[in-house]
Amino acid sequence: MAAALMNGLCAPTALALKQAGLEYLLLDEAQAQAIRGGTREAAQQPVSPDAGTAAPVSWAARTVPARVLREQDWPAAWRERLEKTRGAPVVWTYWELGRDVCAEPDPQRRELLRELLQDLAHPPGTHSFWPLALPGPEGDGEQQLEANAPVFWEGVRLLHGRAVVIMGSQAMHALALPDRLLAMRPFQQTRHQGRLLIVLPSPGLLIRENRRMQALREFLRQALAPFA
């Protein structure tokens, strides 16, 4: 039942991304299973660790346990989302992404990301989008997003992400990062758990302050040069 509901919610966004020229970011179920069947076993090796105004993050997002949550133990909605997400070396996330891929995508955010990826001109399949929060049960108003940091980081591993682009301070706090990383500011990068971690302003801030775009493009070209 939950799987059918998520399929219905996510189908409009897959079509919208395809029309925007980003069809390689999401796959249908058959394509996803084909890719995962060939690469999933290699992803099971453990990864060794390396030595605007945001809305409040939910209590659950601040208190996630510091452990690996196996895929079979994930909530059904997250397992369904993983099946529809293509593995890629560069994984992007931001707070509203779960709403954009599982409900009605925001056209301004979609256009912003399309422009950034077109400017980078990386080979198809280099980038993918993996949410850190999914819509919860629908209440009286808009569905609230519920973050799940253990599922996010395990998903990054299963998607073979070697770099994670985090957009916005709300996303940073929802991912249960160490305090030293929470002090990072936009246009900074570091290594975390064997991956490159890149911090950017939130999509909303970039849309409001278009003057930042040129600096953002130059920063991304340099930071993501190994994936070009």
N, C-alpha and C positions, 0 to 999 in steps of 0.2 A: 504493500500500500504506500509506504513512504517512498519507495523507489519510483513508483508511477507518478506520484505527486512531484518529485524533483525533476523527472523527465519532462513533465508538462511545463514546469516553471522555467527550465533552462533552455528549451527549444527556441523561443523567440530571440534570445541573445546570440545563440550560435548563428542564426540567420543574419542578424544585424552585423555581427563581426565579419561574416563572409562578404556581405555587401560593402563593408567598409574596407575591404582588401586585407583583412586580418584572419582569413579562414584557417591559416595554419596554427592559430592559437588554441583552437578547440577542435576536437575530433568527434565524429559520431562513435557510437559504442563499438561497432565492428572494427573500425580503424584503431581505436585505442587498444582493444584487446590484442590485435595483431602486433602492435609495437611492444606492448607489455609482455606478450608471450616470448618475444625474442630477447628481451633485455632485463626482465624482472629478476632472473636468478642472479645476475651479476650485481644487482643493486642490494642484495641481501647482506653483503659484507659490511661489518660495522665501520663507522667513520670515527677515527680517533680525533679527539679535540686538540686544537692548537692552544701551546702556551703562547597659520590661521588659528583659530580657536577650536580645540578638540572637545568633543562631547565626552562625558565621563566614561571610563572603561568599566565594564561590569565587574562585580565581585569575583565571578568565576574566572575572568580573564586575568585578574591580579594574583590568583592563588592556585594556578595550575601546578601540578606536581612536577618535579624535576626528574622525569623518567621517560622512557620510550613507550609509546602506546602502539601496540601492534595493530596492523590494519584490521585484523579480524575482530578486534575489540572496539573499533570505531563506531560511532553512531551511523545509522544507515545512510543519512543524508550526506555525510562526508565520504563514505565509500562510493556512493553514486557519483559524487563530484569528481573523485579521483579517476573513475572510469572514463570521464568525459574530458579529462585534462591531458594534454600531450606532454610527454617528457621533453625537456630541453635543458641546455646548460645554463641559461639565464632565466631565473624565475622572478617575476614581478609580483608585488602585492601592495595593497593599500586598504584602508579600513572599509570603504564602501564597495570593494570588489565583489564580495559575496552577493550584494544586491544587484550589481551590474550583470553578473553572469547567471543569476537565478531568478531575476524578475525583469523589470523594464530597465535596460541600460541607459545611463545618462549620456545624452548625445555630446555634451561638451567634453566629458572625460574621455569618451570613445575617440573623438576627433583629436584631442591632445595626444593620446597614446599612439594613434595612427601616425600623426606627424612625427613623433619622436622615433618610431621604428622605421619609418620611411627615410628619415634623415640618417639613421645609422646604416641603413642598407646592408644589414647582415644577411647571411644565407637563410633561406626559409628553414624554419625549425629551430632557430637559435634561441628564440624567446617564447616563454609561456607565462600564463597568469594563473596563480594558485591563491585562492582566498585564505585569509586568516580568520574570518568570521563568516558564518552563514545565517540566513534569516531563521529566527526561532518561530515558535507557535504564533499565529496571527491573533492579535488582541483587538482592542477597540479601534486602534489607528494603524499606522504603518508598522509592519513587522520589524521588531528589534533584531539587531545583529548580535550573535553570540559567538565570542572568540573561543578558539581552542588551540592553544599554543603547542601542546604535545603532538596533536594531529598535524598541525601545520609543518613542524620541523620533520616529522617522520615522512610526511608527504613530499617535502623537498628532497629527501633522500631517495624515495621511490621514483621520483621524477628525474633523478640524476642531475639535480641542480648543483652547479659548481659556483654560481654567483647568485645572490639574492638581492634584489633591488627593493628597498622598503621606502614607501612614499608617505611621509607625514609622521608627526610625533605620536598621534593616537595609535597608529599601527605599531610603532616601536614599543610602546608600553604594553600593548596587548600581546606581544610575542614573548613576554617573560624573559627579557634579555637581562644579563648582569648589569649592575649599576654603572660599571665603567663604560658600557656600550650605550646606556641610556643618556649619557652625557654627550654623545656625538651630536653634531649639528649637520644640517643639509650640506651637501657637496663634500662629505667626508666618507672615507672607506677604511675598512680594516679586515682582518681575518677572524673568523669565528667558526669553530667546529670544522675546520678544514675547508671552509668556503670563504669566498670574497663577499663581504657585506657592504653594500653601497646605500647610503642614506640620501634621500632627495626630499624636497618640499612636498607637501600633499598636493594631489591634483587640483583641489579647490583653490589653493593659494597660487599655483602656477596659472590657473585660468584667470584669476583676478589680477595678478601682477605679471602681465605678459612680458614686461621688460626683463624678467629673469630667464626667458627662454633661450636667448643666445648663449648665456653663460652655462645653462643647463646642457645644451647641445654639445658645447666644447668639452665640458666635464665628462659627459657620457662617452664621447668618442675616445677619450684617453683612458677612462676607467675600464671600458669594455673592449679595448683594442685587442686583447688576447682572443676574443670570440669573433672577430671580424672575418 
